[in-house]
C-alpha cells in the first residue's frame, strides 16, 4: 500500500489555495475567484470574485470583490484551467444586456408555467 491518501474532507482544498476556482452555489449562482482561505466547515474566502451569468451562448460578469461563502451552500467547486479559459465558445456581453435577457427568459418561463399549471388544474391535477 503506498503512502498516497485521498482526503474527502475540507483538507482536500489545500491544493486549491491561491488558484482560480469556479464555485456553483445552491441558489444557482456561479462565482469565479481566487481561493484565499477555507476552514474545517469548507467555508471559503474568494478574492477578485466575479458572478458569472449564463444565458444561451452568452455570459456577463458582475464584479463582486472579496466573497465569503458558507460551506453548506457550495454545490460544486472546480479549478479553472487558465490555458483553456480564453478558448470558450461563449461570447461575453455587457452586464446590463445579460441581465435584461435573463429577465426576459425568466418572464417567459413564468408564463409557460402558468399555462401548464392551468392545463393540469383543468385535468384534475392540483
N, CA, C and O atoms as a printed pandas DataFrame, in Angstrom:
     atom_number atom_name residue_name chain_id  residue_number  x_coord  y_coord  z_coord
0              1         N          UNK        A               1    0.857   -1.182    0.000
1              2        CA          UNK        A               1    0.000    0.000    0.000
2              3         C          UNK        A               1    0.894    1.234    0.000
3              4         O          UNK        A               1    1.786    1.359    0.839
4              5         N          UNK        A               2    0.659    2.135   -0.932
5              6        CA          UNK        A               2    1.506    3.330   -0.987
6              7         C          UNK        A               2    1.027    4.373    0.008
7              8         O          UNK        A               2   -0.034    4.231    0.616
8              9         N          UNK        A               3    1.812    5.407    0.162
9             10        CA          UNK        A               3    1.519    6.423    1.185
10            11         C          UNK        A               3    0.537    7.482    0.703
11            12         O          UNK        A               3    0.238    8.422    1.441
12            13         N          UNK        A               4    0.027    7.350   -0.520
13            14        CA          UNK        A               4   -0.929    8.325   -1.048
14            15         C          UNK        A               4   -2.265    8.149   -0.354
15            16         O          UNK        A               4   -2.803    7.043   -0.295
16            17         N          UNK        A               5   -2.804    9.251    0.177
17            18        CA          UNK        A               5   -4.073    9.195    0.895
18            19         C          UNK        A               5   -5.039   10.201    0.277
19            20         O          UNK        A               5   -4.674   11.349    0.025
20            21         N          UNK        A               6   -6.257    9.769    0.039
21            22        CA          UNK        A               6   -7.269   10.651   -0.523
22            23         C          UNK        A               6   -8.049   11.276    0.620
23            24         O          UNK        A               6   -8.573   10.570    1.480
24            25         N          UNK        A               7   -8.125   12.605    0.629
25            26        CA          UNK        A               7   -8.883   13.305    1.649
26            27         C          UNK        A               7  -10.277   13.600    1.121
27            28         O          UNK        A               7  -10.428   14.108    0.010
28            29         N          UNK        A               8  -11.277   13.290    1.898
29            30        CA          UNK        A               8  -12.652   13.586    1.492
30            31         C          UNK        A               8  -13.250   14.688    2.355
31            32         O          UNK        A               8  -14.462   14.902    2.349
32            33         N          UNK        A               9  -12.408   15.375    3.085
33            34        CA          UNK        A               9  -12.869   16.476    3.929
34            35         C          UNK        A               9  -12.381   17.788    3.349
35            36         O          UNK        A               9  -11.812   17.831    2.258
36            37         N          UNK        A              10  -12.613   18.851    4.091
37            38        CA          UNK        A              10  -12.205   20.168    3.585
38            39         C          UNK        A              10  -10.689   20.294    3.435
39            40         O          UNK        A              10  -10.221   21.219    2.771
40            41         N          UNK        A              11   -9.914   19.393    4.031
41            42        CA          UNK        A              11   -8.455   19.474    3.867
42            43         C          UNK        A              11   -8.036   19.231    2.425
43            44         O          UNK        A              11   -6.925   19.593    2.037
44            45         N          UNK        A              12   -8.902   18.627    1.629
45            46        CA          UNK        A              12   -8.574   18.428    0.221
46            47         C          UNK        A              12   -8.514   19.758   -0.533
47            48         O          UNK        A              12   -8.049   19.806   -1.672
48            49         N          UNK        A              13   -8.979   20.823    0.091
49            50        CA          UNK        A              13   -8.938   22.146   -0.531
50            51         C          UNK        A              13   -7.551   22.787   -0.457
51            52         O          UNK        A              13   -7.315   23.821   -1.082
52            53         N          UNK        A              14   -6.645   22.192    0.290
53            54        CA          UNK        A              14   -5.307   22.766    0.457
54            55         C          UNK        A              14   -4.651   23.004   -0.895
55            56         O          UNK        A              14   -4.008   24.034   -1.097
56            57         N          UNK        A              15   -4.805   22.067   -1.818
57            58        CA          UNK        A              15   -4.177   22.193   -3.136
58            59         C          UNK        A              15   -4.801   23.302   -3.980
59            60         O          UNK        A              15   -4.211   23.730   -4.972
60            61         N          UNK        A              16   -5.982   23.768   -3.596
61            62        CA          UNK        A              16   -6.686   24.789   -4.387
62            63         C          UNK        A              16   -6.405   26.220   -3.925
63            64         O          UNK        A              16   -6.808   27.174   -4.591
64            65         N          UNK        A              17   -5.728   26.372   -2.807
65            66        CA          UNK        A              17   -5.445   27.720   -2.297
66            67         C          UNK        A              17   -4.584   28.467   -3.309
67            68         O          UNK        A              17   -3.642   27.911   -3.875
68            69         N          UNK        A              18   -4.923   29.735   -3.525
69            70        CA          UNK        A              18   -4.239   30.622   -4.471
70            71         C          UNK        A              18   -4.460   30.215   -5.930
71            72         O          UNK        A              18   -3.687   30.603   -6.806
72            73         N          UNK        A              19   -5.510   29.437   -6.192
73            74        CA          UNK        A              19   -5.858   29.079   -7.565
74            75         C          UNK        A              19   -7.227   29.640   -7.901
75            76         O          UNK        A              19   -8.048   29.890   -7.018
76            77         N          UNK        A              20   -7.459   29.832   -9.188
77            78        CA          UNK        A              20   -8.732   30.364   -9.664
78            79         C          UNK        A              20   -9.755   29.234   -9.725
79            80         O          UNK        A              20   -9.521   28.201  -10.352
80            81         N          UNK        A              21  -10.901   29.447   -9.060
81            82        CA          UNK        A              21  -11.918   28.411   -8.958
82            83         C          UNK        A              21  -13.263   28.896   -9.476
83            84         O          UNK        A              21  -13.561   30.090   -9.473
84            85         N          UNK        A              22  -14.065   27.933   -9.920
85            86        CA          UNK        A              22  -15.468   28.159  -10.217
86            87         C          UNK        A              22  -16.248   27.499   -9.095
87            88         O          UNK        A              22  -16.040   26.322   -8.800
88            89         N          UNK        A              23  -17.147   28.249   -8.466
89            90        CA          UNK        A              23  -17.966   27.723   -7.385
90            91         C          UNK        A              23  -19.430   27.888   -7.775
91            92         O          UNK        A              23  -19.877   28.993   -8.081
92            93         N          UNK        A              24  -20.174   26.785   -7.762
93            94        CA          UNK        A              24  -21.610   26.826   -8.032
94            95         C          UNK        A              24  -22.326   26.705   -6.692
95            96         O          UNK        A              24  -22.065   25.783   -5.920
96            97         N          UNK        A              25  -23.233   27.647   -6.423
97            98        CA          UNK        A              25  -23.943   27.683   -5.142
98            99         C          UNK        A              25  -25.310   27.033   -5.255
99           100         O          UNK        A              25  -25.812   26.810   -6.356
100          101         N          UNK        A              26  -25.907   26.733   -4.115
101          102        CA          UNK        A              26  -27.234   26.094   -4.086
102          103         C          UNK        A              26  -28.293   26.926   -4.786
103          104         O          UNK        A              26  -29.221   26.370   -5.373
104          105         N          UNK        A              27  -28.176   28.233   -4.738
105          106        CA          UNK        A              27  -29.184   29.086   -5.378
106          107         C          UNK        A              27  -28.938   29.257   -6.880
107          108         O          UNK        A              27  -29.650   30.008   -7.546
108          109         N          UNK        A              28  -27.929   28.559   -7.412
109          110        CA          UNK        A              28  -27.679   28.577   -8.847
110          111         C          UNK        A              28  -26.639   29.580   -9.302
111          112         O          UNK        A              28  -26.243   29.573  -10.467
112          113         N          UNK        A              29  -26.189   30.444   -8.402
113          114        CA          UNK        A              29  -25.177   31.419   -8.810
114          115         C          UNK        A              29  -23.851   30.727   -9.086
115          116         O          UNK        A              29  -23.516   29.717   -8.467
116          117         N          UNK        A              30  -23.104   31.293  -10.031
117          118        CA          UNK        A              30  -21.781   30.797  -10.365
118          119         C          UNK        A              30  -20.776   31.894  -10.069
119          120         O          UNK        A              30  -20.866   32.994  -10.615
120          121         N          UNK        A              31  -19.825   31.594   -9.210
121          122        CA          UNK        A              31  -18.812   32.558   -8.808
122          123         C          UNK        A              31  -17.451   32.078   -9.270
123          124         O          UNK        A              31  -17.143   30.888   -9.208
124          125         N          UNK        A              32  -16.636   33.018   -9.734
125          126        CA          UNK        A              32  -15.274   32.712  -10.138
126          127         C          UNK        A              32  -14.364   33.636   -9.352
127          128         O          UNK        A              32  -14.539   34.855   -9.361
128          129         N          UNK        A              33  -13.386   33.044   -8.667
129          130        CA          UNK        A              33  -12.470   33.852   -7.879
130          131         C          UNK        A              33  -11.264   33.036   -7.444
131          132         O          UNK        A              33  -11.172   31.838   -7.715
132          133         N          UNK        A              34  -10.347   33.701   -6.771
133          134        CA          UNK        A              34   -9.125   33.058   -6.291
134          135         C          UNK        A              34   -9.340   32.649   -4.840
135          136         O          UNK        A              34   -9.642   33.485   -3.988
136          137         N          UNK        A              35   -9.182   31.347   -4.567
137          138        CA          UNK        A              35   -9.369   30.843   -3.207
138          139         C          UNK        A              35   -8.222   31.319   -2.328
139          140         O          UNK        A              35   -7.059   31.020   -2.597
140          141         N          UNK        A              36   -8.550   32.055   -1.283
141          142        CA          UNK        A              36   -7.540   32.557   -0.363
142          143         C          UNK        A              36   -7.521   31.806    0.956
143          144         O          UNK        A              36   -6.468   31.669    1.578
144          145         N          UNK        A              37   -8.684   31.314    1.391
145          146        CA          UNK        A              37   -8.726   30.635    2.682
146          147         C          UNK        A              37   -9.955   29.740    2.759
147          148         O          UNK        A              37  -10.918   29.912    2.012
148          149         N          UNK        A              38   -9.900   28.781    3.681
149          150        CA          UNK        A              38  -11.041   27.908    3.971
150          151         C          UNK        A              38  -10.880   27.401    5.399
151          152         O          UNK        A              38   -9.812   27.533    5.998
152          153         N          UNK        A              39  -11.940   26.825    5.934
153          154        CA          UNK        A              39  -11.854   26.255    7.280
154          155         C          UNK        A              39  -12.381   24.829    7.287
155          156         O          UNK        A              39  -12.663   24.257    6.234
156          157         N          UNK        A              40  -12.514   24.257    8.488
157          158        CA          UNK        A              40  -12.927   22.853    8.604
158          159         C          UNK        A              40  -14.359   22.612    8.148
159          160         O          UNK        A              40  -14.741   21.464    7.919
160          161         N          UNK        A              41  -15.166   23.670    8.010
161          162        CA          UNK        A              41  -16.544   23.541    7.539
162          163         C          UNK        A              41  -16.655   23.811    6.041
163          164         O          UNK        A              41  -17.761   23.885    5.505
164          165         N          UNK        A              42  -15.535   23.955    5.372
165          166        CA          UNK        A              42  -15.453   24.262    3.943
166          167         C          UNK        A              42  -16.025   25.640    3.626
167          168         O          UNK        A              42  -16.435   25.891    2.492
168          169         N          UNK        A              43  -16.057   26.540    4.618
169          170        CA          UNK        A              43  -16.358   27.936    4.329
170          171         C          UNK        A              43  -15.186   28.464    3.505
171          172         O          UNK        A              43  -14.032   28.141    3.786
172          173         N          UNK        A              44  -15.478   29.272    2.494
173          174        CA          UNK        A              44  -14.449   29.720    1.564
174          175         C          UNK        A              44  -14.329   31.232    1.555
175          176         O          UNK        A              44  -15.305   31.947    1.782
176          177         N          UNK        A              45  -13.129   31.708    1.292
177          178        CA          UNK        A              45  -12.904   33.131    1.046
178          179         C          UNK        A              45  -12.322   33.239   -0.358
179          180         O          UNK        A              45  -11.243   32.717   -0.638
180          181         N          UNK        A              46  -13.062   33.931   -1.246
181          182        CA          UNK        A              46  -12.604   34.144   -2.614
182          183         C          UNK        A              46  -12.231   35.610   -2.797
183          184         O          UNK        A              46  -12.919   36.505   -2.306
184          185         N          UNK        A              47  -11.142   35.840   -3.504
185          186        CA          UNK        A              47  -10.698   37.202   -3.797
186          187         C          UNK        A              47  -10.878   37.464   -5.289
187          188         O          UNK        A              47  -10.834   36.541   -6.103
188          189         N          UNK        A              48  -11.083   38.741   -5.640
189          190        CA          UNK        A              48  -11.294   39.141   -7.038
190          191         C          UNK        A              48  -12.429   38.340   -7.669
191          192         O          UNK        A              48  -12.324   37.874   -8.804
192          193         N          UNK        A              49  -13.503   38.189   -6.920
193          194        CA          UNK        A              49  -14.620   37.352   -7.343
194          195         C          UNK        A              49  -15.495   38.067   -8.353
195          196         O          UNK        A              49  -15.746   39.268   -8.249
196          197         N          UNK        A              50  -15.957   37.300   -9.338
197          198        CA          UNK        A              50  -16.976   37.780  -10.262
198          199         C          UNK        A              50  -18.132   36.794  -10.205
199          200         O          UNK        A              50  -17.930   35.598  -10.000
200          201         N          UNK        A              51  -19.346   37.304  -10.388
201          202        CA          UNK        A              51  -20.513   36.451  -10.541
202          203         C          UNK        A              51  -20.782   36.368  -12.030
203          204         O          UNK        A              51  -20.992   37.391  -12.682
204          205         N          UNK        A              52  -20.779   35.169  -12.572
205          206        CA          UNK        A              52  -20.972   34.988  -13.998
206          207         C          UNK        A              52  -22.393   34.502  -14.245
207          208         O          UNK        A              52  -22.854   33.540  -13.630
208          209         N          UNK        A              53  -23.083   35.192  -15.165
209          210        CA          UNK        A              53  -24.461   34.848  -15.511
210          211         C          UNK        A              53  -24.462   34.337  -16.942
211          212         O          UNK        A              53  -24.018   35.023  -17.862
212          213         N          UNK        A              54  -24.971   33.114  -17.115
213          214        CA          UNK        A              54  -25.049   32.482  -18.433
214          215         C          UNK        A              54  -26.479   32.515  -18.934
215          216         O          UNK        A              54  -27.411   32.191  -18.198
216          217         N          UNK        A              55  -26.653   32.908  -20.193
217          218        CA          UNK        A              55  -27.946   32.816  -20.871
218          219         C          UNK        A              55  -27.656   32.414  -22.308
219          220         O          UNK        A              55  -27.040   33.164  -23.066
220          221         N          UNK        A              56  -28.110   31.216  -22.672
221          222        CA          UNK        A              56  -27.838   30.728  -24.025
222          223         C          UNK        A              56  -26.348   30.600  -24.271
223          224         O          UNK        A              56  -25.635   29.966  -23.493
224          225         N          UNK        A              57  -25.874   31.206  -25.363
225          226        CA          UNK        A              57  -24.445   31.131  -25.688
226          227         C          UNK        A              57  -23.697   32.399  -25.277
227          228         O          UNK        A              57  -22.632   32.699  -25.816
228          229         N          UNK        A              58  -24.253   33.135  -24.331
229          230        CA          UNK        A              58  -23.633   34.380  -23.879
230          231         C          UNK        A              58  -23.481   34.369  -22.356
231          232         O          UNK        A              58  -24.150   33.615  -21.648
232          233         N          UNK        A              59  -22.591   35.220  -21.884
233          234        CA          UNK        A              59  -22.417   35.373  -20.447
234          235         C          UNK        A              59  -22.033   36.805  -20.126
235          236         O          UNK        A              59  -21.509   37.534  -20.968
236          237         N          UNK        A              60  -22.307   37.188  -18.892
237          238        CA          UNK        A              60  -21.919   38.502  -18.399
238          239         C          UNK        A              60  -21.325   38.358  -17.010
239          240         O          UNK        A              60  -21.733   37.488  -16.241
240          241         N          UNK        A              61  -20.368   39.205  -16.692
241          242        CA          UNK        A              61  -19.679   39.148  -15.404
242          243         C          UNK        A              61  -20.010   40.369  -14.559
243          244         O          UNK        A              61  -19.968   41.504  -15.032
244          245         N          UNK        A              62  -20.341   40.108  -13.296
245          246        CA          UNK        A              62  -20.580   41.175  -12.334
246          247         C          UNK        A              62  -19.463   41.101  -11.293
247          248         O          UNK        A              62  -19.352   40.096  -10.590
248          249         N          UNK        A              63  -18.632   42.142  -11.177
249          250        CA          UNK        A              63  -17.557   42.110  -10.177
250          251         C          UNK        A              63  -18.134   42.134   -8.759
251          252         O          UNK        A              63  -19.016   42.938   -8.456
252          253         N          UNK        A              64  -17.631   41.249   -7.895
253          254        CA          UNK        A              64  -18.119   41.155   -6.513
254          255         C          UNK        A              64  -17.022   41.392   -5.476
255          256         O          UNK        A              64  -17.332   41.645   -4.312
256          257         N          UNK        A              65  -15.750   41.317   -5.866
257          258        CA          UNK        A              65  -14.655   41.568   -4.921
258          259         C          UNK        A              65  -14.397   40.386   -4.004
259          260         O          UNK        A              65  -14.400   39.237   -4.447
260          261         N          UNK        A              66  -14.172   40.668   -2.717
261          262        CA          UNK        A              66  -13.964   39.611   -1.721
262          263         C          UNK        A              66  -15.313   38.970   -1.425
263          264         O          UNK        A              66  -16.304   39.667   -1.206
264          265         N          UNK        A              67  -15.348   37.644   -1.420
265          266        CA          UNK        A              67  -16.608   36.935   -1.227
266          267         C          UNK        A              67  -16.391   35.829   -0.210
267          268         O          UNK        A              67  -15.483   35.012   -0.363
268          269         N          UNK        A              68  -17.216   35.798    0.824
269          270        CA          UNK        A              68  -17.162   34.743    1.831
270          271         C          UNK        A              68  -18.357   33.828    1.596
271          272         O          UNK        A              68  -19.500   34.284    1.553
272          273         N          UNK        A              69  -18.087   32.543    1.445
273          274        CA          UNK        A              69  -19.129   31.574    1.117
274          275         C          UNK        A              69  -19.230   30.553    2.245
275          276         O          UNK        A              69  -18.235   29.950    2.647
276          277         N          UNK        A              70  -20.440   30.372    2.743
277          278        CA          UNK        A              70  -20.679   29.338    3.750
278          279         C          UNK        A              70  -20.612   27.972    3.059
279          280         O          UNK        A              70  -21.239   27.758    2.021
280          281         N          UNK        A              71  -19.855   27.068    3.642
281          282        CA          UNK        A              71  -19.584   25.773    3.026
282          283         C          UNK        A              71  -20.817   24.982    2.635
283          284         O          UNK        A              71  -20.808   24.296    1.613
284          285         N          UNK        A              72  -21.877   25.062    3.426
285          286        CA          UNK        A              72  -23.074   24.275    3.120
286          287         C          UNK        A              72  -23.797   24.743    1.867
287          288         O          UNK        A              72  -24.681   24.046    1.369
288          289         N          UNK        A              73  -23.435   25.915    1.350
289          290        CA          UNK        A              73  -24.061   26.437    0.138
290          291         C          UNK        A              73  -23.336   26.047   -1.138
291          292         O          UNK        A              73  -23.809   26.344   -2.235
292          293         N          UNK        A              74  -22.205   25.393   -1.009
293          294        CA          UNK        A              74  -21.410   25.013   -2.179
294          295         C          UNK        A              74  -21.939   23.697   -2.739
295          296         O          UNK        A              74  -22.029   22.697   -2.027
296          297         N          UNK        A              75  -22.287   23.711   -4.024
297          298        CA          UNK        A              75  -22.731   22.503   -4.707
298          299         C          UNK        A              75  -21.572   21.887   -5.470
299          300         O          UNK        A              75  -21.384   20.670   -5.463
300          301         N          UNK        A              76  -20.798   22.742   -6.127
301          302        CA          UNK        A              76  -19.710   22.262   -6.965
302          303         C          UNK        A              76  -18.566   23.251   -6.885
303          304         O          UNK        A              76  -18.779   24.462   -6.820
304          305         N          UNK        A              77  -17.352   22.729   -6.889
305          306        CA          UNK        A              77  -16.173   23.578   -6.823
306          307         C          UNK        A              77  -15.124   22.960   -7.727
307          308         O          UNK        A              77  -14.838   21.767   -7.621
308          309         N          UNK        A              78  -14.550   23.753   -8.612
309          310        CA          UNK        A              78  -13.538   23.214   -9.505
310          311         C          UNK        A              78  -12.529   24.256   -9.915
311          312         O          UNK        A              78  -12.829   25.448   -9.989
312          313         N          UNK        A              79  -11.325   23.785  -10.179
313          314        CA          UNK        A              79  -10.255   24.681  -10.612
314          315         C          UNK        A              79  -10.433   25.020  -12.086
315          316         O          UNK        A              79  -10.790   24.161  -12.893
316          317         N          UNK        A              80  -10.184   26.272  -12.425
317          318        CA          UNK        A              80  -10.286   26.728  -13.809
318          319         C          UNK        A              80   -8.928   26.569  -14.482
319          320         O          UNK        A              80   -7.903   27.004  -13.957
320          321         N          UNK        A              81   -8.941   25.939  -15.652
321          322        CA          UNK        A              81   -7.725   25.783  -16.441
322          323         C          UNK        A              81   -7.461   27.108  -17.141
323          324         O          UNK        A              81   -8.165   27.467  -18.085
324          325         N          UNK        A              82   -6.455   27.830  -16.683
325          326        CA          UNK        A              82   -6.175   29.166  -17.215
326          327         C          UNK        A              82   -5.801   29.145  -18.691
327          328         O          UNK        A              82   -6.031   30.125  -19.400
328          329         N          UNK        A              83   -5.221   28.028  -19.168
329          330        CA          UNK        A              83   -4.843   27.929  -20.584
330          331         C          UNK        A              83   -6.070   27.833  -21.483
331          332         O          UNK        A              83   -6.051   28.331  -22.609
332          333         N          UNK        A              84   -7.133   27.200  -21.000
333          334        CA          UNK        A              84   -8.328   26.994  -21.815
334          335         C          UNK        A              84   -9.424   28.017  -21.543
335          336         O          UNK        A              84  -10.442   28.031  -22.236
336          337         N          UNK        A              85   -9.229   28.864  -20.553
337          338        CA          UNK        A              85  -10.265   29.822  -20.166
338          339         C          UNK        A              85  -10.659   30.753  -21.302
339          340         O          UNK        A              85  -11.836   31.077  -21.456
340          341         N          UNK        A              86   -9.696   31.183  -22.093
341          342        CA          UNK        A              86   -9.968   32.134  -23.169
342          343         C          UNK        A              86  -10.498   31.466  -24.440
343          344         O          UNK        A              86  -10.888   32.159  -25.380
344          345         N          UNK        A              87  -10.519   30.134  -24.482
345          346        CA          UNK        A              87  -10.965   29.408  -25.669
346          347         C          UNK        A              87  -12.452   29.081  -25.632
347          348         O          UNK        A              87  -12.917   28.262  -26.424
348          349         N          UNK        A              88  -13.194   29.692  -24.747
349          350        CA          UNK        A              88  -14.612   29.389  -24.588
350          351         C          UNK        A              88  -15.403   29.772  -25.834
351          352         O          UNK        A              88  -15.171   30.835  -26.410
352          353         N          UNK        A              89  -16.345   28.909  -26.261
353          354        CA          UNK        A              89  -17.177   29.244  -27.422
354          355         C          UNK        A              89  -18.268   30.266  -27.080
355          356         O          UNK        A              89  -18.973   30.744  -27.969
356          357         N          UNK        A              90  -18.402   30.594  -25.811
357          358        CA          UNK        A              90  -19.407   31.567  -25.392
358          359         C          UNK        A              90  -18.910   32.983  -25.655
359          360         O          UNK        A              90  -17.706   33.240  -25.669
360          361         N          UNK        A              91  -19.848   33.891  -25.863
361          362        CA          UNK        A              91  -19.453   35.284  -26.102
362          363         C          UNK        A              91  -19.808   36.129  -24.882
363          364         O          UNK        A              91  -20.851   35.947  -24.254
364          365         N          UNK        A              92  -18.912   37.051  -24.571
365          366        CA          UNK        A              92  -19.137   37.939  -23.427
366          367         C          UNK        A              92  -19.942   39.144  -23.883
367          368         O          UNK        A              92  -19.654   39.738  -24.923
368          369         N          UNK        A              93  -20.960   39.504  -23.092
369          370        CA          UNK        A              93  -21.788   40.667  -23.383
370          371         C          UNK        A              93  -21.819   41.553  -22.146
371          372         O          UNK        A              93  -21.507   41.088  -21.050
372          373         N          UNK        A              94  -22.189   42.821  -22.302
373          374        CA          UNK        A              94  -22.268   43.712  -21.140
374          375         C          UNK        A              94  -23.281   43.194  -20.109
375          376         O          UNK        A              94  -24.266   42.542  -20.457
376          377         N          UNK        A              95  -23.016   43.495  -18.857
377          378        CA          UNK        A              95  -23.844   43.009  -17.751
378          379         C          UNK        A              95  -25.298   43.430  -17.916
379          380         O          UNK        A              95  -26.204   42.629  -17.686
380          381         N          UNK        A              96  -25.532   44.676  -18.312
381          382        CA          UNK        A              96  -26.902   45.164  -18.462
382          383         C          UNK        A              96  -27.667   44.328  -19.487
383          384         O          UNK        A              96  -28.841   44.010  -19.293
384          385         N          UNK        A              97  -26.989   43.977  -20.576
385          386        CA          UNK        A              97  -27.633   43.195  -21.634
386          387         C          UNK        A              97  -27.963   41.782  -21.147
387          388         O          UNK        A              97  -29.059   41.283  -21.401
388          389         N          UNK        A              98  -27.027   41.137  -20.453
389          390        CA          UNK        A              98  -27.264   39.766  -19.988
390          391         C          UNK        A              98  -28.355   39.738  -18.924
391          392         O          UNK        A              98  -29.140   38.791  -18.867
392          393         N          UNK        A              99  -28.412   40.772  -18.079
393          394        CA          UNK        A              99  -29.470   40.834  -17.063
394          395         C          UNK        A              99  -30.837   41.007  -17.711
395          396         O          UNK        A              99  -31.820   40.424  -17.254
396          397         N          UNK        A             100  -30.901   41.806  -18.774
397          398        CA          UNK        A             100  -32.163   42.005  -19.496
398          399         C          UNK        A             100  -32.618   40.699  -20.150
399          400         O          UNK        A             100  -33.791   40.337  -20.060
400          401         N          UNK        A             101  -31.700   39.994  -20.805
401          402        CA          UNK        A             101  -32.029   38.724  -21.449
402          403         C          UNK        A             101  -32.452   37.694  -20.406
403          404         O          UNK        A             101  -33.382   36.921  -20.636
404          405         N          UNK        A             102  -31.771   37.681  -19.256
405          406        CA          UNK        A             102  -32.120   36.760  -18.176
406          407         C          UNK        A             102  -33.523   37.058  -17.645
407          408         O          UNK        A             102  -34.302   36.143  -17.380
408          409         N          UNK        A             103  -33.834   38.332  -17.495
409          410        CA          UNK        A             103  -35.163   38.744  -17.002
410          411         C          UNK        A             103  -36.256   38.309  -17.988
411          412         O          UNK        A             103  -37.300   37.802  -17.578
412          413         N          UNK        A             104  -36.008   38.511  -19.291
413          414        CA          UNK        A             104  -36.978   38.105  -20.316
414          415         C          UNK        A             104  -37.176   36.593  -20.313
415          416         O          UNK        A             104  -38.299   36.107  -20.446
416          417         N          UNK        A             105  -36.080   35.856  -20.162
417          418        CA          UNK        A             105  -36.171   34.398  -20.119
418          419         C          UNK        A             105  -36.967   33.936  -18.894
419          420         O          UNK        A             105  -37.751   32.990  -18.977
420          421         N          UNK        A             106  -36.762   34.602  -17.767
421          422        CA          UNK        A             106  -37.476   34.261  -16.532
422          423         C          UNK        A             106  -38.969   34.539  -16.681
423          424         O          UNK        A             106  -39.796   33.735  -16.250
424          425         N          UNK        A             107  -39.320   35.675  -17.291
425          426        CA          UNK        A             107  -40.729   36.016  -17.507
426          427         C          UNK        A             107  -41.398   35.009  -18.436
427          428         O          UNK        A             107  -42.547   34.627  -18.215
428          429         N          UNK        A             108  -40.686   34.580  -19.472
429          430        CA          UNK        A             108  -41.238   33.583  -20.394
430          431         C          UNK        A             108  -41.450   32.252  -19.672
431          432         O          UNK        A             108  -42.443   31.567  -19.916
432          433         N          UNK        A             109  -40.531   31.887  -18.795
433          434        CA          UNK        A             109  -40.662   30.645  -18.035
434          435         C          UNK        A             109  -41.863   30.705  -17.097
435          436         O          UNK        A             109  -42.601   29.728  -16.967
436          437         N          UNK        A             110  -42.060   31.846  -16.446
437          438        CA          UNK        A             110  -43.205   32.012  -15.540
438          439         C          UNK        A             110  -44.509   31.899  -16.325
439          440         O          UNK        A             110  -45.467   31.272  -15.872
440          441         N          UNK        A             111  -44.531   32.513  -17.508
441          442        CA          UNK        A             111  -45.732   32.462  -18.357
442          443         C          UNK        A             111  -46.031   31.017  -18.777
443          444         O          UNK        A             111  -47.180   30.578  -18.722
444          445         N          UNK        A             112  -44.990   30.275  -19.198
445          446        CA          UNK        A             112  -45.174   28.871  -19.580
446          447         C          UNK        A             112  -45.673   28.039  -18.408
447          448         O          UNK        A             112  -46.540   27.181  -18.574
448          449         N          UNK        A             113  -45.124   28.292  -17.219
449          450        CA          UNK        A             113  -45.542   27.546  -16.031
450          451         C          UNK        A             113  -46.996   27.820  -15.679
451          452         O          UNK        A             113  -47.713   26.911  -15.260
452          453         N          UNK        A             114  -47.439   29.062  -15.846
453          454        CA          UNK        A             114  -48.842   29.388  -15.577
454          455         C          UNK        A             114  -49.777   28.642  -16.510
455          456         O          UNK        A             114  -50.803   28.113  -16.080
456          457         N          UNK        A             115  -49.420   28.598  -17.801
457          458        CA          UNK        A             115  -50.235   27.886  -18.784
458          459         C          UNK        A             115  -50.261   26.396  -18.458
459          460         O          UNK        A             115  -51.315   25.762  -18.505
460          461         N          UNK        A             116  -49.102   25.846  -18.128
461          462        CA          UNK        A             116  -49.012   24.427  -17.801
462          463         C          UNK        A             116  -49.823   24.101  -16.545
463          464         O          UNK        A             116  -50.550   23.108  -16.513
464          465         N          UNK        A             117  -49.697   24.936  -15.516
465          466        CA          UNK        A             117  -50.440   24.708  -14.270
466          467         C          UNK        A             117  -51.950   24.828  -14.489
467          468         O          UNK        A             117  -52.730   24.080  -13.900
468          469         N          UNK        A             118  -52.350   25.765  -15.331
469          470        CA          UNK        A             118  -53.776   25.918  -15.625
470          471         C          UNK        A             118  -54.303   24.671  -16.328
471          472         O          UNK        A             118  -55.373   24.165  -15.989
472          473         N          UNK        A             119  -53.547   24.179  -17.307
473          474        CA          UNK        A             119  -53.951   22.976  -18.032
474          475         C          UNK        A             119  -54.048   21.778  -17.085
475          476         O          UNK        A             119  -55.020   21.023  -17.124
476          477         N          UNK        A             120  -53.025   21.612  -16.230
477          478        CA          UNK        A             120  -53.032   20.490  -15.296
478          479         C          UNK        A             120  -54.197   20.609  -14.309
479          480         O          UNK        A             120  -54.810   19.608  -13.939
480          481         N          UNK        A             121  -54.490   21.821  -13.893
481          482        CA          UNK        A             121  -55.618   22.043  -12.972
482          483         C          UNK        A             121  -56.936   21.658  -13.631
483          484         O          UNK        A             121  -57.801   21.060  -12.992
484          485         N          UNK        A             122  -57.091   21.999  -14.903
485          486        CA          UNK        A             122  -58.308   21.650  -15.646
486          487         C          UNK        A             122  -58.435   20.136  -15.821
487          488         O          UNK        A             122  -59.541   19.616  -15.964
488          489         N          UNK        A             123  -57.308   19.434  -15.810
489          490        CA          UNK        A             123  -57.310   17.983  -15.963
490          491         C          UNK        A             123  -57.498   17.257  -14.629
491          492         O          UNK        A             123  -57.531   16.027  -14.585
492          493         N          UNK        A             124  -57.619   18.020  -13.550
493          494        CA          UNK        A             124  -57.868   17.426  -12.242
494          495         C          UNK        A             124  -56.642   17.293  -11.355
495          496         O          UNK        A             124  -56.738   16.769  -10.245
496          497         N          UNK        A             125  -55.505   17.753  -11.822
497          498        CA          UNK        A             125  -54.296   17.743  -11.006
498          499         C          UNK        A             125  -54.217   19.041  -10.234
499          500         O          UNK        A             125  -54.543   20.104  -10.762
500          501         N          UNK        A             126  -53.791   18.962   -8.996
501          502        CA          UNK        A             126  -53.691   20.217   -8.234
502          503         C          UNK        A             126  -52.294   20.479   -7.751
503          504         O          UNK        A             126  -52.047   21.492   -7.097
